[in-house]
Structures are given as C-alpha cells and as structure tokens.
Amino acid sequence: MTETVQRKTSFTPGPWEAVEHDTAKSHPFPVGVKCRIVKLGGHTEADTICELVGQGENGKYSSETTDANARLIAAAPEMLEALEAVINYAPHEKWPFTPAVEAAIRKAKGL
C-alpha cells in the first residue's frame, strides 16, 4: 500500500449516526426532509458532523432517499476503517479488488 493511502486525515472520528432534525426551526425557506449526522449518542448542535437536506424533482421531498443518504454518510467512518483493515491484512497481496479499495480510501481521505 502506498504512503499516500496510509496518511491520516482530520475528519471527526466515528462512530456517527443519522438522526431526524426539525427544518422549520433552522431554515426560513422551505426545504425537504432534513437529517443530521452526529457523533454516536450526540444530541446537541456541538455533536453535529453535518446536516443533510433532501429535495427531489419539482420540489417533491423524498424522505426515503434522504434517509438512505444519511445512513450511508453516517457509516463512512466504519467503512473507511474496514477498507483500511482489508488492505492492511495482507498488503503484499494484489487481489482484483485492491485498486478499487485503495481508490475508495484515497477518495475518503481527499488524496
């Protein structure tokens, strides 16, 4: 594995979770379904990693899509950790999926 893939980044450590969030209190304009990604067990604004607003075509809101996106984002720290474990398990091996895993790690780390 290359040095660049191993470099640490400065994102907020996981685990994270997706929670519902009231849009009416935080936005003066109409928005779609809104979720917050927070530190696991966090319930304050200080625990917020990001907020996710979903608005589909023609102003129709898709709570299913927004919820799915929020779950995927919330799982990101664990997925990155799992991908790094796969690569570090046997770094001398070149499995068919190794380039894709290394590319995903680089993307997650902004490299």
N, C-alpha and C positions, 0 to 999 in steps of 0.2 A: 504494500500500500504506500502511496506517495506521501511525502511530508505535508503537502497542502491539504490532503484529506484528513490528516491527523490533527491539524491545528484546531485549537479550541476557539469557540465563539462566545459572545457575551449575551446570549438570549437569557430570559428568565428561566431558571431551572424548573423542570416539571416535578411532579405531575400537575396537569391542568385539567379543568373540566368546563363544560359548557353549561351555562345557566340562563334562564329567561331574564329579560330585562325590560322594564317599562319604558317604552319610547316616548310617551306623552310628556314625561317629566323632563327629558333631556333634549328634546328637539322641538323647535317651534313650527316646523314644517312637517307635512305628512310623510311618513316613511313606512317601510314594511316591517315585517317581523324582525325583532332585534334580539340578539343573544349577546352575552358577554362570555369571554373566555377568561377564567380566573384561576388563580392558584387553587389547588385542590382544597376544598373546605373553606375557601375565602368567600366573604360576603360583603366586603367593603370596596369602595372605589379604589383604595390603595392596592387591593388584591387583583385588580383588573389587568389582564395582559392585553386584550384588545376587545373591540366591540364589532359586531357583525350585523349589518342591516341588509335584508333581502327584499328586493322589489323586482318582480318579474315583468313580462311583456305587458304593455298597455296599463301599467300601474297596478297590475294584479299581484298580490303578495303570495309567495309560495313558502309556507311555513315548513313544509317537508324538505325542500331544497336548502333553506336556511339552516334548519336543524341538522341536516346531513353535513353541510359545510362546517358548521360549528363543531360537530363531533370529530370530524377529520382534523381540524385545526387543533382541537384540544388533545388529540392523540399524538401530535407531532413530536413532542419530546421523547415519548416512549418508542415511537417508530424509529427516530434517529438513533437512539440507544441500541435498539435491536439490530439495525443495519450495521452499526459500528461493531457490534458483537459478532455478527456473521463474518465480516471482513477480518476482524482480529482473531477469530477462531483458528484459522489456518491461512495466514497472509501469503504464504508461498504458493498456495493453490490458485489456479486460474480457472474457476468454474465459468460456465457460459453466462451466468448472471452477474459476474463480478463487475464488468464495466457499468452496467445499469445501477448496481448498488453504489459503486463509487461515485457515479454521476449524481445520484439522489443525495448522497452525503454532501458533496460539493455544493449542490443547489441549496440545501438546507443551511449550510454554513456561509452562503454568499461568496463562494470561491469561484 
